[in-house]
Amino acid sequence: MPKMTVVDLNQRSDEWLNWRSLGVTATDIPVILGLSPYKTVWQLWAEKTGRINPPDLSGNPNIQRGIALEDEARKVAENRYGEILLPVCGECARWDVLRASFDGIDSHNQPYEFKAPSKAVWEDLEANGVASPTFKLYEAQVQAQLTVAGTHVGRLIFYREDGSDQDFEIRLTPERENQILEAAKQFWEQVQTKTPPELDPDRDWYIPESGTEKFKWEAYARCLAQPAASHQETEGRTEGLGKRPEGRPAGYDGSDGCVPTCGYRRCQSYAV
């Protein structure tokens, strides 16, 4: 397999973040393949096209724990396998839009990925091993890293503060490599042409593009965001809500789905 192009970047720097935004990363691949419980393909597409901002994960305790333990986990792997592991960035030789940031890569271009899971995830991995959804999620990430690195074997290591770990060998078949490249290229074409992927009806939300629906959506959003001028004004707006208006039948509870606000009538069941 052709070897990757190494890119001289400091991980987590602004330059690195910009570089990641200009392509499909190994971290994106589980999302594109539909394996991520955290993000849908549409949400990833919306981030790449600037429609929504990526979530700020800097305060996530799992992320913080992973960063704090990465050096320690790398040293454990270096001692175990007798290798010096370098945290580098690279672009795939077959298609340079596909890129990866490696926790460590050895002298044979084999990637090592380190994770610091929560207690619940750790226990699930212990109980279910390669059948665990978490394993399958990160297996796809490492397989994408292997595609970038131009090798067929890597390691996925889950590490804990007490020094215990679960160490998995990850392999990449030619069929899986082609699947990753084809899915990544299809997704990137959607990004470049601004063609949205299919929405997941259970996990995605609606953002109107133009016309009447966009005007209505923005009006509702402004109303929801506008604070009451005063407590008295708020009481004035809501006075009578829940009471039976004149002409309504007995038993009416005021829940006709709409309340007057900001000059518009806001439908309480309208999901935006």
C-alpha positions as CSV (number, residue, x, y, z in Angstrom):
1,M,0.0,0.0,0.0
2,P,1.2,3.6,-0.7
3,K,2.4,5.4,2.4
4,M,0.7,8.6,3.7
5,T,1.9,12.1,3.5
6,V,3.0,13.4,6.9
7,V,1.7,16.9,7.7
8,D,3.7,19.0,10.2
9,L,1.0,20.2,12.6
10,N,0.7,20.5,16.4
11,Q,-2.5,18.6,17.4
12,R,-5.2,20.8,19.0
13,S,-3.6,24.0,17.5
14,D,-5.7,26.4,15.4
15,E,-3.8,25.3,12.3
16,W,-4.7,21.7,13.1
17,L,-8.4,22.5,13.6
18,N,-8.4,24.3,10.2
19,W,-6.7,21.4,8.5
20,R,-9.2,19.0,9.9
21,S,-12.1,21.1,8.6
22,L,-10.8,20.9,5.1
23,G,-11.2,17.2,4.7
24,V,-12.7,14.0,6.1
25,T,-11.0,12.8,9.2
26,A,-10.6,9.3,10.7
27,T,-12.9,10.5,13.5
28,D,-15.6,11.3,11.0
29,I,-15.7,7.8,9.5
30,P,-17.7,6.1,12.3
31,V,-20.3,8.9,11.8
32,I,-20.4,8.5,8.0
33,L,-20.8,4.7,8.4
34,G,-23.7,5.2,10.8
35,L,-21.9,3.8,13.9
36,S,-21.9,6.9,16.1
37,P,-24.5,7.3,18.8
38,Y,-23.2,10.9,19.3
39,K,-23.6,12.4,15.9
40,T,-25.6,11.8,12.7
41,V,-24.3,12.1,9.1
42,W,-26.5,15.1,8.6
43,Q,-25.1,16.8,11.7
44,L,-21.6,16.2,10.5
45,W,-22.5,17.6,7.1
46,A,-24.1,20.6,8.7
47,E,-20.9,21.3,10.6
48,K,-18.7,20.9,7.5
49,T,-20.9,23.3,5.5
50,G,-21.1,25.9,8.3
51,R,-24.8,25.5,9.0
52,I,-24.2,24.6,12.7
53,N,-21.2,24.9,15.0
54,P,-19.4,21.8,16.1
55,P,-20.1,21.1,19.8
56,D,-17.5,22.4,22.3
57,L,-16.3,19.2,24.0
58,S,-13.5,20.9,25.9
59,G,-15.4,20.6,29.1
60,N,-16.4,17.0,28.6
61,P,-14.9,14.9,31.5
62,N,-14.4,11.9,29.2
63,I,-12.4,14.1,26.7
64,Q,-10.5,15.7,29.6
65,R,-9.6,12.3,31.0
66,G,-8.5,11.0,27.6
67,I,-6.1,14.0,27.1
68,A,-4.7,13.6,30.6
69,L,-4.0,9.9,30.3
70,E,-2.8,9.9,26.6
71,D,0.9,10.3,27.4
72,E,0.7,7.6,30.1
73,A,-1.1,5.2,27.8
74,R,1.4,5.8,25.1
75,K,4.3,5.0,27.4
76,V,2.6,1.7,28.4
77,A,2.2,0.8,24.7
78,E,5.8,1.7,23.9
79,N,7.1,-0.5,26.7
80,R,4.9,-3.4,25.7
81,Y,5.8,-3.3,22.0
82,G,9.3,-1.9,22.1
83,E,8.5,1.0,19.8
84,I,8.7,4.8,20.0
85,L,5.2,6.1,19.1
86,L,4.9,9.5,17.5
87,P,1.7,11.6,17.6
88,V,1.7,12.8,14.0
89,C,-0.8,13.9,11.4
90,G,-1.1,12.5,7.9
91,E,-3.1,12.5,4.6
92,C,-4.0,9.4,2.7
93,A,-1.9,8.7,-0.4
94,R,-4.8,7.3,-2.3
95,W,-7.1,10.3,-1.6
96,D,-5.6,13.2,0.3
97,V,-9.0,14.5,1.5
98,L,-9.0,11.6,4.0
99,R,-6.7,12.5,6.9
100,A,-5.9,11.3,10.4
101,S,-4.4,12.6,13.7
102,F,-2.6,9.7,15.3
103,D,-2.2,9.3,19.1
104,G,0.9,7.3,18.1
105,I,2.4,5.7,15.1
106,D,5.3,3.2,15.1
107,S,8.3,2.5,12.9
108,H,6.1,0.3,10.7
109,N,3.5,3.0,10.2
110,Q,1.1,1.1,12.4
111,P,-1.3,3.4,14.3
112,Y,-2.1,3.2,18.0
113,E,-5.3,4.8,19.3
114,F,-5.8,5.4,23.0
115,K,-9.2,5.8,24.7
116,A,-10.0,6.5,28.4
117,P,-13.6,5.3,28.8
118,S,-16.1,5.8,31.6
119,K,-16.7,3.1,34.1
120,A,-19.9,1.9,32.4
121,V,-18.2,1.7,29.0
122,W,-15.2,-0.1,30.5
123,E,-17.5,-2.7,32.0
124,D,-19.4,-3.1,28.7
125,L,-16.0,-3.7,26.9
126,E,-15.0,-6.2,29.6
127,A,-18.3,-8.1,29.2
128,N,-18.8,-7.9,25.4
129,G,-15.3,-7.3,23.9
130,V,-15.4,-6.9,20.1
131,A,-19.3,-7.2,20.2
132,S,-19.5,-3.9,22.2
133,P,-20.9,-1.0,20.3
134,T,-18.0,1.1,21.7
135,F,-15.5,-1.3,20.2
136,K,-17.2,-1.2,16.8
137,L,-17.3,2.6,16.9
138,Y,-13.6,3.0,17.5
139,E,-12.6,0.0,15.4
140,A,-13.9,2.0,12.4
141,Q,-11.9,5.0,13.4
142,V,-8.7,2.9,13.6
143,Q,-9.5,1.3,10.3
144,A,-9.7,4.7,8.8
145,Q,-6.4,5.5,10.3
146,L,-5.0,2.4,8.7
147,T,-6.4,3.5,5.4
148,V,-4.5,6.8,5.8
149,A,-1.3,5.2,7.1
150,G,-1.2,2.6,4.3
151,T,-1.0,-0.4,6.6
152,H,-3.3,-3.2,7.6
153,V,-2.7,-3.7,11.4
154,G,-3.0,-1.3,14.3
155,R,-4.0,-1.2,17.9
156,L,-6.9,0.2,19.9
157,I,-6.1,0.5,23.6
158,F,-8.6,1.4,26.3
159,Y,-6.8,2.7,29.4
160,R,-7.7,3.6,33.0
161,E,-6.3,5.7,35.7
162,D,-5.3,2.7,37.7
163,G,-3.0,1.5,34.9
164,S,-5.2,-1.3,33.6
165,D,-6.0,-1.6,29.9
166,Q,-7.8,-3.5,27.3
167,D,-5.7,-3.9,24.2
168,F,-7.2,-4.9,20.8
169,E,-5.6,-5.6,17.5
170,I,-7.4,-3.9,14.6
171,R,-7.1,-5.2,11.1
172,L,-8.1,-3.6,7.8
173,T,-9.2,-5.8,4.8
174,P,-9.1,-4.5,1.2
175,E,-12.9,-4.6,1.2
176,R,-13.2,-2.5,4.3
177,E,-10.6,0.0,3.0
178,N,-12.6,0.5,-0.2
179,Q,-15.8,0.8,1.8
180,I,-14.3,3.6,3.9
181,L,-12.9,5.5,0.9
182,E,-16.1,5.2,-1.1
183,A,-18.3,6.4,1.8
184,A,-15.9,9.2,2.6
185,K,-15.9,10.4,-1.1
186,Q,-19.6,10.3,-1.3
187,F,-19.9,12.3,1.9
188,W,-17.4,14.9,0.7
189,E,-19.2,15.3,-2.5
190,Q,-22.3,16.1,-0.5
191,V,-20.3,18.7,1.4
192,Q,-18.8,20.2,-1.7
193,T,-22.1,20.4,-3.5
194,K,-24.0,21.4,-0.3
195,T,-26.4,18.5,-0.9
196,P,-27.7,17.4,2.5
197,P,-27.7,13.7,3.4
198,E,-30.9,12.1,4.5
199,L,-32.2,13.2,7.9
200,D,-32.5,10.8,10.8
201,P,-36.1,11.4,11.9
202,D,-35.3,10.5,15.5
203,R,-32.1,12.4,15.9
204,D,-31.9,15.3,13.5
205,W,-33.6,18.7,13.5
206,Y,-35.1,21.0,10.9
207,I,-33.3,24.1,9.6
208,P,-35.2,25.8,6.7
209,E,-33.2,27.1,3.9
210,S,-35.3,29.9,2.4
211,G,-38.8,31.3,1.7
212,T,-41.8,31.3,3.9
213,E,-40.8,28.5,6.1
214,K,-37.5,30.2,6.9
215,F,-39.3,33.5,7.7
216,K,-41.7,31.6,10.1
217,W,-38.9,29.6,11.7
218,E,-36.8,32.8,12.3
219,A,-39.9,34.6,13.7
220,Y,-40.6,31.8,16.2
221,A,-36.9,31.6,17.2
222,R,-36.8,35.4,17.9
223,C,-39.9,35.1,20.0
224,L,-38.5,32.3,22.0
225,A,-35.2,34.1,22.5
226,Q,-36.7,37.5,23.5
227,P,-36.8,37.9,27.3
228,A,-39.7,39.5,28.9
229,A,-39.3,43.3,29.4
230,S,-40.3,42.9,33.0
231,H,-42.0,40.5,35.3
232,Q,-45.1,42.5,35.1
233,E,-45.1,42.4,31.3
234,T,-44.7,38.6,31.5
235,E,-47.6,38.3,33.8
236,G,-49.7,40.5,31.5
237,R,-48.9,38.3,28.5
238,T,-49.8,35.1,30.3
239,E,-52.8,36.4,32.2
240,G,-55.8,34.2,31.5
241,L,-53.8,31.3,30.1
242,G,-55.2,28.0,31.4
243,K,-58.7,29.7,32.0
244,R,-61.6,28.8,29.9
245,P,-62.1,31.6,27.4
246,E,-65.6,32.8,26.6
247,G,-67.3,30.5,24.2
248,R,-65.1,27.5,25.0
249,P,-66.9,24.3,26.2
250,A,-66.7,23.2,29.8
251,G,-63.6,21.2,30.6
252,Y,-61.4,23.3,28.3
253,D,-58.0,23.5,29.9
254,G,-56.5,26.3,27.8
255,S,-54.2,24.0,25.9
256,D,-55.1,24.9,22.3
257,G,-51.4,24.7,21.5
258,C,-50.9,28.4,20.9
259,V,-50.0,31.3,23.1
260,P,-49.7,35.0,22.1
261,T,-46.1,36.1,22.3
262,C,-44.1,38.9,20.6
263,G,-46.9,39.8,18.3
264,Y,-47.0,36.3,16.9
265,R,-48.9,33.2,17.9
266,R,-46.5,30.6,19.0
267,C,-47.5,27.0,18.6
268,Q,-46.3,25.1,21.7
269,S,-46.1,21.9,19.8
270,Y,-44.0,23.4,17.0
271,A,-40.6,21.7,17.1
272,V,-37.6,23.7,15.8
